[in-house]
Amino acid sequence: MLAFCKAHSIIKRILGSLAISTTLLSGSVLAEQLEVNLMLGQMYSSDLIAATGSHIDVDSASHIAVGIAWQESPNGQGKILLNHVSHNFTGEDKIKHSLTITYAHFNSIALFRQQNYITTMSLGF
């Protein structure tokens, strides 16, 4: 139940951010196609190695992400990905810790149309 409450809280924050982001987009962008993807999944992480050389087991964690893409022109797209994941682990001190990662990624794609195929070039921050 706790995981559900956390996921619900995260979804509310992301949807709030999505509403603000959508509002901030210009009218010309909103007139173009807009694609929104909601992703839920399981993220697996390799174990950490402490400075002493001992291994710290990191659990697999559920993650949630929202991807927003829009067609800026016939030759280009913009994309934003918002992602949230939280891993639990027990440190060398035998105390349980949590590592929470929330990030946003912006990506731009240029499309170079050829006769029978499309070459894409991407740049992300």
Residue frames as a rotation matrix with the C-alpha (Angstrom) as fourth column:
MET 1
0.568 0.823 0.000 0.00
0.823 -0.568 0.000 0.00
0.000 0.000 -1.000 0.00
LEU 2
0.367 -0.520 -0.771 2.89
0.208 -0.762 0.613 2.34
-0.907 -0.385 -0.172 0.79
ALA 3
-0.693 -0.638 0.336 4.33
0.428 0.011 0.904 1.81
-0.580 0.770 0.265 -2.69
PHE 4
-0.099 0.751 0.653 0.92
0.971 -0.069 0.227 2.65
0.216 0.657 -0.722 -4.21
CYS 5
0.757 0.384 -0.529 0.69
0.548 -0.814 0.193 5.88
-0.356 -0.436 -0.826 -2.16
LYS 6
-0.112 -0.885 -0.452 4.21
0.135 -0.465 0.875 6.86
-0.984 0.037 0.172 -3.22
ALA 7
-0.708 -0.114 0.697 3.42
0.676 0.178 0.715 6.10
-0.206 0.977 -0.049 -6.89
HIS 8
0.336 0.913 0.231 0.18
0.935 -0.354 0.036 8.11
0.115 0.204 -0.972 -6.63
SER 9
0.607 -0.187 -0.772 2.08
0.277 -0.861 0.427 11.08
-0.745 -0.473 -0.471 -5.16
ILE 10
-0.513 -0.858 0.005 4.74
0.225 -0.129 0.966 10.87
-0.828 0.497 0.259 -7.89
ILE 11
-0.411 0.439 0.799 2.10
0.910 0.146 0.388 10.70
0.053 0.887 -0.459 -10.63
LYS 12
0.672 0.697 -0.251 0.37
0.719 -0.695 -0.003 13.79
-0.177 -0.179 -0.968 -9.22
ARG 13
0.247 -0.664 -0.705 3.67
0.046 -0.719 0.693 15.71
-0.968 -0.203 -0.148 -9.21
ILE 14
-0.724 -0.549 0.417 4.55
0.397 0.162 0.903 14.61
-0.564 0.820 0.101 -12.75
LEU 15
-0.069 0.779 0.623 1.10
0.989 -0.031 0.148 15.42
0.134 0.626 -0.768 -14.11
GLY 16
0.719 0.253 -0.647 1.31
0.438 -0.888 0.138 18.83
-0.540 -0.383 -0.750 -12.43
SER 17
-0.235 -0.891 -0.388 4.68
-0.029 -0.393 0.919 19.39
-0.972 0.227 0.066 -14.11
LEU 18
-0.630 0.072 0.773 3.21
0.738 0.366 0.567 18.16
-0.242 0.928 -0.283 -17.39
ALA 19
0.470 0.877 0.105 0.37
0.879 -0.453 -0.151 20.66
-0.085 0.163 -0.983 -17.13
ILE 20
0.538 -0.360 -0.763 2.82
0.023 -0.898 0.439 23.50
-0.843 -0.253 -0.475 -16.47
SER 21
-0.564 -0.809 0.165 5.11
0.142 0.101 0.985 22.35
-0.814 0.578 0.058 -19.31
THR 22
-0.307 0.531 0.790 2.20
0.948 0.245 0.204 22.11
-0.085 0.811 -0.578 -21.73
THR 23
0.730 0.593 -0.341 1.04
0.593 -0.797 -0.117 25.58
-0.341 -0.117 -0.933 -20.74
LEU 24
0.227 -0.742 -0.631 4.53
-0.087 -0.660 0.746 26.98
-0.970 -0.114 -0.215 -21.34
LEU 25
-0.464 -0.395 0.793 4.72
0.699 0.386 0.602 25.60
-0.544 0.833 0.097 -24.89
SER 26
-0.789 0.132 -0.600 4.04
-0.343 -0.905 0.252 28.13
-0.510 0.405 0.759 -27.62
GLY 27
0.226 0.972 -0.063 0.81
-0.517 0.065 -0.853 28.15
-0.826 0.225 0.517 -29.65
SER 28
0.249 -0.168 -0.954 2.63
-0.950 0.148 -0.274 26.99
0.187 0.975 -0.123 -32.78
VAL 29
-0.829 -0.553 -0.089 3.98
-0.512 0.813 -0.278 23.92
0.226 -0.185 -0.956 -31.00
LEU 30
-0.556 0.689 0.465 0.57
-0.215 0.421 -0.881 23.09
-0.803 -0.590 -0.086 -29.57
ALA 31
0.334 0.701 -0.630 -0.88
-0.811 -0.127 -0.571 23.25
-0.480 0.702 0.526 -33.07
GLU 32
-0.251 -0.507 -0.824 1.44
-0.816 0.569 -0.102 20.45
0.521 0.647 -0.557 -34.16
GLN 33
0.499 0.381 -0.778 1.19
-0.027 0.905 0.425 16.79
0.866 -0.191 0.462 -33.17
LEU 34
-0.124 -0.480 0.868 1.89
-0.951 -0.193 -0.242 16.09
0.284 -0.855 -0.433 -29.51
GLU 35
0.274 0.136 -0.952 2.72
-0.050 0.991 0.127 12.62
0.961 0.013 0.278 -28.22
VAL 36
0.009 -0.208 0.978 2.59
-0.979 -0.199 -0.034 11.74
0.201 -0.958 -0.206 -24.52
ASN 37
0.140 -0.053 -0.989 3.83
-0.073 0.995 -0.064 8.37
0.987 0.081 0.135 -23.23
LEU 38
0.434 0.000 0.901 3.48
-0.899 -0.056 0.433 7.06
0.051 -0.998 -0.025 -19.69
MET 39
0.096 -0.502 -0.859 5.99
-0.277 0.816 -0.508 4.36
0.956 0.287 -0.061 -18.80
LEU 40
0.585 0.030 0.811 5.96
-0.799 0.198 0.568 2.11
-0.143 -0.980 0.140 -15.75
GLY 41
0.540 -0.421 -0.728 8.65
-0.233 0.757 -0.611 -0.47
0.808 0.500 0.311 -15.32
GLN 42
0.935 -0.349 -0.061 11.24
0.211 0.408 0.888 -2.22
-0.285 -0.843 0.455 -13.27
MET 43
0.612 -0.791 0.007 14.80
-0.576 -0.451 -0.682 -0.89
0.542 0.413 -0.732 -13.17
TYR 44
0.880 -0.409 -0.241 17.62
0.474 0.777 0.414 -3.27
0.018 -0.479 0.878 -12.33
SER 45
0.713 -0.666 0.219 20.88
-0.645 -0.746 -0.167 -1.90
0.275 -0.022 -0.961 -11.02
SER 46
0.214 -0.733 -0.646 24.28
0.273 0.680 -0.681 -3.45
0.938 -0.031 0.345 -10.59
ASP 47
0.711 -0.003 -0.703 25.61
0.702 0.032 0.711 -3.60
0.021 -0.999 0.025 -7.06
LEU 48
0.801 -0.462 0.380 27.78
-0.412 -0.887 -0.209 -0.81
0.433 0.011 -0.901 -5.71
ILE 49
0.313 -0.779 -0.543 31.37
0.749 0.554 -0.364 -1.30
0.585 -0.293 0.756 -4.60
ALA 50
0.979 0.053 -0.196 32.37
0.180 -0.670 0.721 0.59
-0.093 -0.741 -0.665 -1.44
ALA 51
0.579 -0.811 0.084 35.72
-0.719 -0.556 -0.417 2.31
0.385 0.181 -0.905 -1.00
THR 52
0.032 -0.550 0.834 36.81
-0.811 0.473 0.343 -0.68
-0.584 -0.688 -0.431 1.10
GLY 53
-0.760 -0.329 -0.561 36.09
-0.634 0.567 0.526 -3.02
0.145 0.755 -0.639 -1.81
SER 54
-0.765 0.543 0.346 33.02
0.238 0.737 -0.632 -4.69
-0.599 -0.401 -0.693 -0.29
HIS 55
-0.798 0.544 0.259 29.86
0.281 -0.044 0.959 -5.11
0.533 0.838 -0.118 -2.37
ILE 56
-0.743 0.662 -0.092 26.64
-0.256 -0.409 -0.876 -3.28
-0.618 -0.627 0.474 -1.48
ASP 57
-0.680 0.561 0.472 23.52
0.725 0.609 0.320 -5.01
-0.108 0.560 -0.821 -2.78
VAL 58
-0.789 0.483 -0.380 21.09
-0.488 -0.868 -0.090 -2.64
-0.373 0.114 0.921 -4.52
ASP 59
-0.290 0.762 0.579 17.50
0.338 0.647 -0.683 -3.76
-0.896 -0.002 -0.445 -5.05
SER 60
-0.744 0.246 0.622 15.57
0.598 -0.171 0.783 -3.55
0.299 0.954 -0.020 -8.28
ALA 61
-0.641 0.483 -0.596 13.09
0.207 -0.640 -0.741 -0.70
-0.739 -0.598 0.310 -8.19
SER 62
0.226 0.786 0.576 9.91
0.939 -0.019 -0.342 0.36
-0.258 0.618 -0.743 -9.89
HIS 63
-0.776 -0.415 -0.475 10.18
0.293 -0.904 0.311 3.49
-0.559 0.102 0.823 -11.93
ILE 64
0.405 0.899 0.165 7.76
0.728 -0.207 -0.654 5.84
-0.554 0.385 -0.738 -13.60
ALA 65
-0.740 -0.638 -0.212 8.43
0.342 -0.629 0.698 8.09
-0.579 0.444 0.684 -16.55
VAL 66
0.561 0.825 -0.068 6.52
0.378 -0.328 -0.866 10.49
-0.736 0.460 -0.496 -18.78
GLY 67
-0.625 -0.729 0.281 7.75
0.572 -0.182 0.800 11.21
-0.532 0.660 0.530 -22.28
ILE 68
0.531 0.732 -0.427 6.47
0.202 -0.599 -0.775 14.16
-0.823 0.325 -0.467 -24.31
ALA 69
-0.602 -0.696 0.391 7.34
0.558 -0.017 0.830 14.57
-0.571 0.717 0.399 -27.97
TRP 70
0.500 0.747 -0.438 6.24
0.107 -0.555 -0.825 17.11
-0.860 0.366 -0.357 -30.54
GLN 71
0.131 -0.372 0.919 6.83
0.984 0.163 -0.074 17.60
-0.122 0.914 0.387 -34.24
GLU 72
-0.071 -0.253 -0.965 8.57
0.313 -0.924 0.219 20.98
-0.947 -0.287 0.144 -34.50
SER 73
-0.009 0.039 -0.999 8.82
-0.875 -0.484 -0.011 20.92
-0.484 0.874 0.039 -38.31
PRO 74
0.882 0.331 -0.336 8.71
-0.462 0.748 -0.476 18.32
0.094 0.575 0.813 -41.10
ASN 75
0.351 -0.845 -0.404 12.44
-0.048 0.415 -0.909 17.77
0.935 0.338 0.105 -40.44
GLY 76
-0.691 -0.709 0.142 12.64
-0.154 -0.048 -0.987 17.87
0.707 -0.704 -0.076 -36.66
GLN 77
0.456 0.774 -0.439 11.20
0.317 0.320 0.893 16.75
0.832 -0.546 -0.100 -33.34
GLY 78
-0.374 -0.495 0.784 11.61
-0.685 -0.422 -0.594 17.79
0.625 -0.759 -0.181 -29.72
LYS 79
0.304 0.440 -0.845 11.34
0.261 0.814 0.518 15.39
0.916 -0.378 0.132 -26.79
ILE 80
-0.246 -0.322 0.914 11.29
-0.848 -0.385 -0.364 15.68
0.470 -0.865 -0.178 -23.00
LEU 81
0.115 0.226 -0.967 11.56
0.248 0.936 0.248 12.70
0.962 -0.268 0.052 -20.65
LEU 82
-0.010 -0.052 0.999 10.78
-0.914 -0.404 -0.030 12.98
0.405 -0.913 -0.044 -16.93
ASN 83
0.151 -0.036 -0.988 11.86
0.046 0.999 -0.029 9.91
0.987 -0.041 0.153 -14.92
HIS 84
0.121 -0.084 0.989 11.70
-0.959 -0.266 0.095 8.92
0.255 -0.960 -0.112 -11.23
VAL 85
0.394 -0.057 -0.917 13.17
0.077 0.997 -0.029 5.83
0.916 -0.059 0.397 -9.52
SER 86
0.330 -0.282 0.901 14.04
-0.920 -0.308 0.241 4.96
0.210 -0.909 -0.361 -5.92
HIS 87
0.165 -0.392 -0.905 16.46
-0.030 0.915 -0.402 2.17
0.986 0.093 0.139 -4.94
ASN 88
0.813 0.027 0.581 16.92
-0.580 -0.032 0.814 0.72
0.041 -0.999 -0.011 -1.45
PHE 89
0.283 -0.757 -0.589 20.16
0.035 0.621 -0.783 -0.74
0.958 0.201 0.202 -0.20
THR 90
0.980 -0.096 -0.174 21.90
0.182 0.085 0.980 -1.73
-0.079 -0.992 0.101 3.01
GLY 91
0.612 -0.779 0.136 25.23
-0.565 -0.550 -0.615 0.02
0.554 0.299 -0.777 3.46
GLU 92
-0.197 -0.810 -0.552 28.42
0.069 0.550 -0.832 -1.21
0.978 -0.202 -0.052 5.05
ASP 93
-0.807 -0.077 0.585 27.09
-0.522 -0.369 -0.769 0.17
0.275 -0.926 0.258 8.32
LYS 94
-0.840 0.507 -0.195 24.17
0.519 0.855 -0.013 -2.33
0.160 -0.112 -0.981 8.06
ILE 95
-0.409 0.724 -0.556 21.67
0.058 -0.587 -0.808 0.56
-0.911 -0.362 0.198 7.95
LYS 96
-0.008 0.497 0.868 19.02
0.950 0.273 -0.148 0.65
-0.311 0.823 -0.475 5.22
HIS 97
-0.583 -0.227 -0.780 19.36
-0.010 -0.958 0.286 3.60
-0.812 0.174 0.556 2.84
SER 98
0.462 0.725 0.511 17.35
0.646 0.120 -0.754 4.90
-0.608 0.678 -0.413 -0.08
LEU 99
-0.729 -0.638 -0.247 18.71
0.216 -0.557 0.802 6.42
-0.649 0.531 0.544 -3.28
THR 100
0.380 0.914 0.139 16.06
0.577 -0.117 -0.808 8.42
-0.723 0.387 -0.572 -5.15
ILE 101
-0.786 -0.619 -0.007 16.76
0.331 -0.429 0.840 9.73
-0.523 0.658 0.542 -8.64
THR 102
0.487 0.871 0.065 14.48
0.586 -0.271 -0.763 12.15
-0.647 0.410 -0.643 -10.47
TYR 103
-0.571 -0.742 -0.350 15.64
0.191 -0.535 0.823 13.71
-0.798 0.403 0.447 -13.70
ALA 104
0.700 0.682 -0.209 14.52
-0.020 -0.274 -0.962 15.41
-0.713 0.678 -0.179 -16.89
HIS 105
-0.437 -0.797 0.417 16.11
0.439 0.216 0.872 14.84
-0.785 0.564 0.255 -20.27
PHE 106
0.510 0.535 -0.674 15.63
-0.359 -0.580 -0.732 17.08
-0.782 0.615 -0.104 -23.32
ASN 107
-0.385 -0.579 0.719 16.31
0.426 0.579 0.695 15.65
-0.819 0.574 0.024 -26.76
SER 108
0.285 0.408 -0.868 16.11
-0.631 -0.602 -0.490 17.09
-0.722 0.687 0.086 -30.26
ILE 109
-0.103 -0.248 0.963 15.96
0.466 0.843 0.267 14.96
-0.879 0.477 0.028 -33.40
ALA 110
-0.149 0.001 -0.989 16.75
-0.772 -0.624 0.116 16.07
-0.617 0.781 0.094 -36.95
LEU 111
0.322 0.352 0.879 15.26
0.269 0.856 -0.442 14.00
-0.907 0.379 0.181 -39.78
PHE 112
-0.402 -0.490 -0.773 17.10
-0.687 -0.397 0.609 13.83
-0.605 0.776 -0.178 -43.11
ARG 113
0.511 0.734 0.447 14.76
-0.200 0.607 -0.769 12.26
-0.836 0.304 0.457 -45.64
GLN 114
-0.710 -0.687 -0.156 16.29
-0.409 0.221 0.886 10.17
-0.574 0.692 -0.438 -48.42
GLN 115
-0.509 0.536 -0.674 14.56
-0.732 0.142 0.666 8.33
0.452 0.832 0.320 -51.27
ASN 116
0.114 0.553 -0.826 13.81
-0.080 0.833 0.547 5.09
0.990 0.004 0.139 -49.40
TYR 117
0.105 -0.133 -0.985 14.84
0.916 0.398 0.044 5.83
0.386 -0.908 0.164 -45.81
ILE 118
0.796 0.117 0.594 15.23
-0.105 -0.940 0.325 8.54
0.596 -0.321 -0.736 -43.17
THR 119
-0.230 -0.895 -0.383 18.54
0.620 0.168 -0.766 9.33
0.750 -0.414 0.516 -41.48
THR 120
0.848 0.520 0.102 18.15
0.234 -0.539 0.809 10.69
0.476 -0.662 -0.579 -37.96
MET 121
-0.406 -0.913 0.039 20.58
0.386 -0.210 -0.898 12.69
0.829 -0.349 0.437 -35.86
SER 122
0.676 0.699 -0.233 19.91
0.435 -0.124 0.892 13.33
0.594 -0.704 -0.388 -32.18
LEU 123
-0.544 -0.768 0.338 21.30
0.088 -0.453 -0.887 15.64
0.834 -0.453 0.314 -29.50
GLY 124
0.524 0.776 -0.352 20.27
0.417 0.127 0.900 15.42
0.743 -0.618 -0.257 -25.85
PHE 125
-0.419 -0.573 0.704 20.94
-0.392 -0.585 -0.710 17.22
0.819 -0.573 0.021 -22.60
